[in-house]
Structure formats: structure tokens, C-alpha cells
């Protein structure tokens, strides 16, 4: 609902400002999350982290893009997230493939629903191999991944455009981000 979206956006902005980030950075994160909710994009962690990485880089925030495992109550799963000055941003965690695992989106280590520290642990610990999707993403060039998504004819760049709320030159972005690498957190 519109009221809930406004509440979430204000909460995201409030947390970002608490750590001296701009209101704009909170609005960008909120726009992406609202889009994910509206399109019911479950299991969208690798994509949303990639989009957020580009958006936060465009805001000169120097984010880290991570891939590895996360766990909730000893249930491990392959996952991607953003790290900003040592704090996690993870929107997709609130929209899991398995409904029973839902926790709030994580904004700078804070669970947006509980307003406390997230219960999610980030980093590979289970000892199991990554699934085929995760292995494929690890081996794919970042720009190839951004270009080839079933969600939009402009790939994930369309999500970047919506989150930033501005037109972007996709060819310039492809060039700018062609050497981007995901960091493996283990």
C-alpha cells in the first residue's frame, strides 16, 4: 500500500541519515525496495545487490558487492548483499523464495521491521558447495549479468534507472562497470 511504502521509505531514509548518509541515498534504496515488492521479486538477491552497487557507486558511496552464504537460525543459503563502511544493506532478504524465512530488509545492519540488529549472519560457513545459479553468477562478468535478465529488455540497468530516478546512458554504464567484481565473503 502507498502508506506502507511511505513508512518504509521514511524508515530507510532515517537509518541512512543516522549514519550520515544523504536523504537521496535512502530514497534510492527505498525506490528499489518498493519496485521489488510491487513486482514480487522473490529470490532477487544477486540482482538487487548488483543494482544497489551501481546506484550507491553513482552516489559516490563506495559500496562493496558481496556474494557468499548467509544464514538465519542455522539455515544456510547462497546470497548476495552490499556492504557500506562495514555495514550490510540487503533488501532481498525480506523477499525470500521460502516465505517462512522472511525477515525485514537490512539497512546498515538494522532489520527494518524490528528496528533492531538483523538476525541474519553473512559469510560462508556451512561447508557446502554453492548452487549452480550462484556458481554461474560468480563466473559471469558483471556487465553480462546486468545486461541479461528476464525482467526487462534493458536488463538490470532499467532497475538502476528507476532507483536513481533518472535517465542513464547504458553504454556509458557498461564501460564504467566492466571491471566490477563481486567479493567472496567466506
C-alpha positions in Angstrom: 0.0 0.0 0.0 1.0 3.6 -0.5 1.0 4.3 3.2 3.3 1.3 3.9 5.7 2.4 1.1 5.9 5.9 2.6 6.6 4.4 6.1 9.3 2.2 4.7 10.9 4.9 2.7 10.9 7.2 5.7 12.4 4.5 7.9 15.2 3.8 5.3 16.0 7.5 5.0 16.1 7.8 8.8 18.5 5.0 9.2 20.7 6.2 6.4 20.8 9.8 7.8 21.6 8.3 11.3 24.9 7.1 9.8 25.5 10.5 8.0 24.3 9.3 4.5 22.2 11.6 2.3 18.4 11.5 2.2 18.9 10.8 -1.6 20.8 7.6 -0.8 17.8 6.4 1.4 15.3 7.4 -1.4 17.3 5.4 -3.9 17.3 2.3 -1.7 13.6 2.7 -0.9 12.7 3.1 -4.6 14.4 -0.2 -5.4 12.8 -2.0 -2.5 9.3 -0.6 -3.5 9.9 -1.9 -7.0 10.9 -5.3 -5.7 7.7 -5.5 -3.6 5.5 -4.2 -6.4 6.9 -6.8 -8.8 7.0 -9.5 -6.1 10.7 -10.2 -7.0 11.4 -13.1 -4.6 14.9 -14.6 -4.5 16.2 -11.4 -6.2 19.4 -11.1 -4.0 22.1 -11.3 -6.7 20.2 -8.8 -8.9 19.2 -6.3 -6.2 22.7 -6.3 -4.8 24.1 -5.6 -8.3 21.6 -2.8 -8.9 22.3 -1.2 -5.5 26.0 -1.5 -6.1 25.7 0.6 -9.2 23.3 3.1 -7.6 25.4 3.6 -4.5 28.6 3.9 -6.5 26.8 6.6 -8.6 26.1 8.5 -5.3 29.9 8.3 -4.6 29.4 6.0 -1.6 32.0 3.3 -2.4 29.9 0.2 -1.6 31.2 -3.4 -1.6 29.4 -6.1 -3.6 29.5 -9.5 -1.8 28.5 -13.0 -2.7 28.6 -16.0 -0.4 26.4 -17.6 2.1 24.1 -16.2 4.8 22.2 -18.0 7.5 19.1 -17.5 9.6 18.8 -19.7 12.6 21.3 -22.2 11.2 19.6 -22.4 7.8 22.2 -21.6 5.2 21.6 -20.2 1.7 23.6 -18.7 -1.1 23.2 -14.9 -1.1 24.4 -11.5 -2.3 24.4 -8.2 -0.4 26.0 -4.8 -0.2 28.5 -3.6 2.4 28.8 0.1 3.1 31.6 1.0 5.6 31.4 -2.4 7.2 27.6 -2.4 7.5 25.2 -4.6 5.5 22.4 -3.4 3.1 20.3 -6.3 2.0 16.8 -5.7 0.5 16.2 -9.2 -0.9 16.4 -10.9 2.5 12.8 -9.6 3.1 11.5 -11.3 -0.1 12.9 -14.9 0.2 11.9 -17.8 -2.1 10.8 -19.6 1.1 8.2 -17.4 2.8 8.9 -18.9 6.2 12.3 -17.2 6.3 11.2 -13.6 5.9 12.9 -11.0 8.0 13.0 -7.3 7.4 15.1 -5.6 4.8 18.5 -4.9 6.3 19.7 -1.2 6.2 23.1 -0.7 7.7 22.8 -3.9 9.9 19.3 -2.8 11.1 16.2 -5.0 10.4 13.7 -2.5 9.1 10.8 -4.4 10.6 12.1 -5.0 14.1 14.3 -1.8 14.2 17.0 -4.0 15.9 20.2 -5.6 14.6 19.4 -8.1 11.9 19.3 -11.8 12.9 20.9 -12.7 9.5 24.6 -13.8 9.6 26.6 -13.1 6.5 29.6 -15.1 5.3 30.2 -18.7 4.1 30.2 -21.1 6.9 28.2 -24.3 6.0 31.0 -26.0 4.1 28.6 -27.0 1.3 29.2 -26.1 -2.3 27.4 -23.1 -3.9 24.4 -23.9 -6.0 24.6 -23.8 -9.8 23.0 -20.3 -10.1 25.5 -18.8 -7.6 28.4 -20.5 -9.4 27.2 -19.2 -12.7 26.9 -15.6 -11.3 30.4 -15.9 -9.8 31.8 -16.8 -13.2 29.8 -14.2 -15.2 31.2 -10.8 -15.9 29.3 -8.1 -14.0 28.1 -6.3 -17.1 27.0 -9.5 -18.7 24.9 -10.2 -15.6 23.5 -6.7 -15.7 22.6 -7.0 -19.4 20.9 -10.4 -19.3 17.9 -10.5 -17.1 14.4 -11.7 -17.9 12.9 -8.7 -16.0 13.4 -6.0 -18.6 14.7 -5.5 -22.2 17.3 -3.2 -20.8 18.4 -5.8 -18.2 19.0 -4.7 -14.7 20.1 -1.3 -16.0 16.3 -0.5 -16.1 16.2 -1.1 -12.3 19.2 1.3 -11.9 17.3 3.9 -13.9 14.2 3.6 -11.7 16.1 3.5 -8.4 18.2 6.6 -9.3 15.1 8.2 -10.8 16.9 9.5 -13.8 17.7 8.6 -17.3 21.0 6.8 -17.7 23.3 6.1 -20.7 23.5 2.3 -20.5 26.5 2.1 -22.8 28.5 4.5 -20.6 27.4 2.4 -17.5 28.6 -0.8 -19.2 32.0 0.8 -19.8 32.2 2.2 -16.3 31.3 -1.0 -14.6 33.0 -3.5 -16.9 35.7 -4.4 -14.4 33.4 -4.7 -11.4 33.9 -7.9 -9.4 31.9 -9.5 -6.6 33.8 -10.1 -3.4 33.5 -13.6 -2.0 32.9 -13.4 1.7 34.0 -16.5 3.5 
